[in-house]
Amino acid sequence: MTSTLVAIGPPLALALALLVIIAAGAMRDVGRRPPWPVPVAALRATVQLAVLAGLLTLIVDRLWAVALFLCVMSWVAARTSDGRVGRTRRGDPRDRRGGEGDDAGDGDGGPGPAGMAHRARRVAWMLLPVAAFPVGLTLALLAAGVVPLRGIAIIPVAGIFIGNGMTQTSLVGRRCHDELHQRHGEVEAALALGFEMRRARLMVLREAALAQMMPAVDSIRTIGLVSIPGAFVGMILGGAGLIEAAVMQLFVALGILATAMMAGTLTMHLVAAGRC
C-alpha cells in the first residue's frame, strides 16, 4: 500500500486536465457563457497549493508564524464570503434603505479610501461567522490537549474549520438576501405593525437560513454510508489503524458540523442587522 491516494505522474496530469475540461464544459452548458472561471480557478488552486507546500516547510515549526498564517487565512476567507454575499446584496434595493447597522444604506462603497474602508468594515464583520468560532474551537482543542501544539496539526484543523465556515457563510448570506428580496412585503408588513427592522427581517430569514444549513446535518447522517471522507482514507493510507482513523474522522466531521451551524446562525443575524 502506498502512502498517497493517487499515483503521481503523467497519467495524473492528464486526469487533472480532463477534470478541468469536464467542469468547464458543464459550466458552459449551464451558464451559456465563456467557462474561463473554471480553468482560472484550477490554475489558481495549483499555484496556491504549490506556494502552501513551500510556505509550510518554513513556518510549521514557528508558532508565531502559524498564528500569522491563520490570521491571513481568516481575512482571505472573510473577504471571499463578503464578495459572494455582496453580489446578492447589490441587487437588493431594500439593503440601501436601512437596517440597524452603521453600514446600512451605504451600498457597497465606491472606489477610493471611503469605499475601501467600507469594504474593510464589512469584511471585519464577516470574520465573526467565518473565523471567530473556528479559531476559538481550535484554541479550545489546543488547551484541552486534543490537538497537539504543533503547526503541522494546528494549520490543517483550523483550515478545515475556517474553510467550512466560509462556505456556509457564503451560502446562508446569499440565501438570506434572496429571501429578503422575495418576501420584502412581509418585512414591510411587520414594520407597519411596529416591529423593529432586525426582528422583522428575522421573521423571514430563520426558515431560509435553516434550510441552507440542513445539508451539513445530512452529510453527517450519511458519513460512512454514502461518503467515505478524505481524512479517514488519508489516515489509513498513512498507516493509522481503522479505529483511530474513524475517531479522527468523527472529530473532524462534528467540528465541521458545529462550525457550519454557528456560521449559518451568525450570518443570519448579521444580515438581519444590516451588517453584511
N, C-alpha and C positions, 0 to 999 in steps of 0.2 A: 504494500500500500504506500503510495506517495504522500508527501506532506502538503500537496496542493490539490485543489479540486479539479483543475484543468491542467493539461499539458501545455507548457509554453513553447511556441514555435510558429512556423509559417501557417499551419492549419488554423491555429487560434487567431492569427491576424486576419485570415480570410473570413473566419466565422464572425469576428467583430465587425468587419466591413459589411458583411451581409446583413447583420442585425441592424446596423445603422440604415442601410438601404431599405430594408423592410419597414422600419419605423417611419422613415421619411416618406415612403410611398403611401403608407396608411394615413399619415397626416395630410398628404397632398390630396388624397381621395376625400377625406372628410372636410377639410377646410377650403378646398378649391383655390389654394394659393401656394406660392413657392414654399417648399418644405425646408428652407435653409435653417430654421431654428434647430432642427434635429441634428444635422451634421455639425453645426456650430457648437451645440451643447455637448455632443460627443467629443469633439476636439478639445473643448474647454475642460471636460472631465479628465481626458487623458493627460493634459498638461498639468492640471491641478493635482492629480494623483501622483504624477512624477515628482512635482515640487514637494508634495506632502511627504513622500517617501524619503527624499533627501533632507527635508527640514526635521523630520522626527529623529533622524540619526544625530542631529545636532542638539536638540532640546530635550530629548526624552529623559536625560539624566539630570536636568536642571529644573527644579520645581518652580522657580520664578519664571522661567521661560514657558513652562507648561501653563501656568496661570495666565500669562500674557497671551498665549496662543488661544486659550479658551475665551478670553475677552474679545479677541478679534473674531473668533468663530461665532460668538453670540451676536456681535454687532452686524456681521455679514448676514446671518440668518434673520435677524430682525429687519434689516433693510430689504432683504428679499421678500419677506412676508408683507412689508408695507407696500412694496411695489405691486405685488399681486392684488392686495386688497384695494390699493389706490385706483387700479383700473376700473373696478366696480364703483368705487366711491365717486370718481369724477363724473360718472353718468347719473348720479343721484342728485336731483335738484334740491331735495329736502336737506341734504347734508350742508348746504350753504345757508340754510335758513336758521339753523340754530342747533341747540343741544346744550349741554351744561358745561362742556369743557371750554377752556380758554381758546382752544384752536378751532372751535366750532364756527363755521361760517367763513373760514379763511380760504376755502378751496384747497388746492394743492400747493399754492405758493408759486410765484414765477421765478425766473432766473435772477441771479444776484444774491447778495448776502441775506436779504429778508427771506427769500424763498428757500435758501439753503438752511437757514435757522429754523424755519417752519418744518422742513423735512426732517431735520435732526430731532426736533421735539417729538414728532410722530414716531420716528424710529425708536427714540428713547422709551416711549410708551409701549411700543411693540416688544421691547425687551422683557416686559412683565410676563406675557403668555409664552414667549419663545424661549426665554433663557432663565428667568428667575427660579421657577420650580426645578428645572433640570439641574442647574448648578447647585441649588440648595439641597436637592436629593443626593447629588454626588458627594457634597461635603458631609452630609449626614452618614452616608455609607462609609466614607473615609474615617469619620470619627468612631463609627461602630466597629471598624475593622473588617467590614465585609469586602471592601475594595482596598487593596494594598496601596500604600503611599508611594507609588511609583508612576512615572509618566506613562510608561507602556500600558498601564492599566487605567489610569485616570482619563487619558485622552479618548480612547475608544468608548468607554462607558458614558462620559459626558457628551461625546459627539453623537452617540446613538440617541440619547435623550433630547438634546438640542435639535437634532435633525427632525425628529418626530414632532417636537413642539412647533417647529417652523411649519411643517406640513399641515398640522392640524389648525394652526392659527390662520394660515392662508385659506384653507377650505372653509372654516367656520366664518371667517371675516367676509369672504365673498358671498357666502350663502346668506349671512345676516343682512348685508347691504341689498342683495337681491330681494330679500323678504320685505325690507322696508320700502323698496320701490314698488313691489306688487301690492302691498297691503297698507299703503300710506293712508287710505281712507279710514282704516281702523285706528291708526295713530291719531289722526285729526279728530276722530270722534272721542277718543279718550281724553285728548287735550281739552275739547269742548266741555267735557264732564268735570274738568278740574284736575285731572292727573298732571303731574309734572312730566317733562319731556322724557326723562330717563325711565320712569315707570311705564309710561305709555309705550315706549319702544320695547321694553322688556316683555310686554304682554304679547307682542307678535314675534319676538325673537327666540323665546325659550324653546318653542316647538321646533323651529328651524335648526337651532344650534344642536339640540338633542338628536335630530335626525342625521346631522352631519357627523356626530360623534359615535353613533352606533356601530359603524363599520369597524372601529377599533375593538369594540366588545366582540363582534362576530369573529374577528381574526384570532382572538384569544380562545374563543369557544371551539374553533376548528383546528387549532395548532396541534400538530402531530397526527391529525387525521386527513385534513385536506392539504396542509402545507408542512414541509419539513424545513424549519428555519436555518439560515446560514450559520448562525453561531453554533448550533447543535452539530451540524455537519463539519464545520471548521475545527471544533474541539476534538471530534472523533478522528479526523484526518491528522490532527496534531498529536495524537497518541493518548488522549484522555479516555477514561472509561465511560461506558454508556450512562451510568447513573450520574456521574459527575457532569457530563455534557448536558443531561436532561435538567439537572438542578440549575446549571448556569443559564440554560435557555429559559427556564421558568422565571428566574430572577430578571433577565433582560426583558422578557415579554411583559411581566407585571409592571416593571418600571416604565416601559413604553406605554402601557395602558393608563397608568396614573398620570404620566406626562400629557398624554392626549386629552384626558378628561379635564385636567387643570387648565391646559392651554385653551381648550374649547370654551370652558366656563369664563375664564378671564377675558378672552376675546369678545364674547357676547356682551359682557359688562362694559368693555371699552367702547364697543360700537354703540351701545345704548347711551353711554355718557358723551358720545361725540368725540372720543379721543382717537379713534382710528377709522 
